[in-house]
Amino acid sequence: MVYIHLNTILFYQGAIPKLLENTKVEFFNRTVKILRETADICWEKLKGINSITCPSKPEGSMFVMVCQSSHILFHAARHHEGFANGV
């Protein structure tokens, strides 16, 4: 039996230039628009959470750094009904 191993990474690397060349600009524009809208939604939702602060609005990437205030979170949990019952 003969096994033929194709290096899939090389295959993809060879295909990428042609894929990018043949992809319509509208696809990239639509993708950027969706990512921008998603980042805006994330930013707006994070602003509404008292125990979390977001030092900067995400721009140009799909990650966001947040800071959690454990003191505020613990205080809110103490007043939550389930916390008093040990849930």
C-alpha positions, 0 to 999 in steps of 0.5 A: 500500500502506498501512502501519499501525504500532501502538505495541506498548508502548502496547498492552502498557501498556494490557493490564497492569492487566487482566492483573494483575486477572485473574491469580489470587493463587495464581500470584503466591504460587507464583512468589514461592515458586519465586524464594525456593527458587531464591535459597536454592539459589543461596546454598547452592551459593555457600557451597560454593565456596572461591574465592567469597564472597557478602556477603549472601543474596539477598532480594527480587530475583533477583540476587546479588553475589559476590566472587571470590578470585583467589588461591584460584582460582589456587592451586586451578588450579595443583594441577589436573591439566589446568593442569600440562599447559597445558590 
